[in-house]
């Protein structure tokens, strides 16, 4: 994989420092373990959780994405089904949100780490394991 843009790294849930390592242990399609995050980047060894409960802030990104999904599905329901009853709106919107929960949860955590993680892109780390301790590993000893 060549150099990814920051936008592509966020969408693919890649490490913000090397943009190659995956943030998550499993695929988004694995409904049981798809939202389980790696503790460190498998490529550059960056510690993902910047501080205790860091990813709780991702709830706000997730909320915004769910509102956008509900509005979009509501408009699509209105246009495609010619203004059905309110239970149809509720059922379709709730189904869309439940079906997308694995994807929105992963994307919100990726956005939180990229926007508020305080980590800069370092392309020289994108192919080698980082063995030295740096400020990005926040007090963890291996």
N, C-alpha and C positions, 0 to 999 in steps of 0.2 A: 504494500500500500504506500503510495507516495504521500507527499505533504497534503494534509486535509485542511480545509478552511475551518475557522472556528465554528461556523454554522453547521457544517457537515459533522464535526466532532460532537456537537451537542445532539444533533439528530441521531447519530449512531451510538451515542452514549460512550464516548471514548474519553480517555484521560485528558485533562486540560493541559498537562505539562508536555507529554510526548505525542498526544493525539493518536496513539496506536493501541494502547492497552484498553481492554474492555472494563467498564465499571461494574458490570454485573456477572454473576457466576453462571447464569443460564440464559437461554433464549427467552424473549418476551412471550413466546407461545407456551412456555412451561408455566401453567397457571399456578402451580403450587410453589415453585421456587424462582419464578421469573423476576421477582422484585428483590431478590437477595443480592446485596451489593458486596463486592470484594472489599477486603480491608485495605489492601494495597494494590497499586497498578502492577500487573504482571510484567510490564516492559521496563518501566523506570522506577518502580518501587515507591511511588508517591502514596502517602497515606491519604485515603479519600475522606474519611470523617475528620474534618478540621478541628473540631472540639466536640465535647459530649452534646448529643442531641442536635448536631449541626443540621441534619436533614429534616428537622421538624419545620423549618422555614419553607421547605418544598411544598408544604400543604397549600400555601398561597398560590403558587404556580399551578398546582393541580386543581385548585378551586376555579381559577380563571379559565383553564382549559375545559373543565366540565361545564361551566356556564356557557362557553362558546359552543361546545358540542350540543348542549340543550337548545340553545337559540337556533343553531343551524338545523338540527333535526326538527324543531318546531316549524320553522319556515318551510323546510322541505315537505313536511307532513301537510301543511296548509296548501302548498302549491300542487303537490302530487295527488292528494286525496280530497281536494275541494272542501276544505274546512269541516273535518269530521268532528265528532263529539270530544269533550275534554278528556275522557278516559283514554281515547286513542292517542292524544297528544302525550299524556302522562306515560302510557305504556311504551310508546316508541322512544320517547326521550330517556326514560329509565333504562330501557334495554340497550340503547346506544352507549350510555354512560357505563353500565355494568360490563358490556363487551369490550370497552376501551380502557378499563381501569388498569390493566397491566401496562399498557403503552403510555398512558398519561402519567402514571406513577413513576415509571422509569425516566420519562422525558423531564418531568419536574425535578427529579433528583439531579439529573445531568445539568439542567439549567441552573439549579442552585449552586452546584459546585463550580461551574464555569463563570457565573456572574459574581458570586460572593465568596469564592474559595481563596482568593488572593494568590492565585498561582498563574505564573506567566508561561507562555509557550516556549519550550526550549528544544528546538529541532535536533540538536546534537545528542539528545538523550533517546532519540527515537530508534535505537537499534541495539542499545547496550543496557545492561542491568546497572543501576546506580548503586554503588557500594559505599560511597561516602555519606556521612550524615550531613544533612543540610537543614535549613530552617523549615523546609517543606515537610519534614517528617515529624514535626511537633512532638518532641520529647519521647518518642517511642524507642525502646531498645530492642534489638533483635537478638 
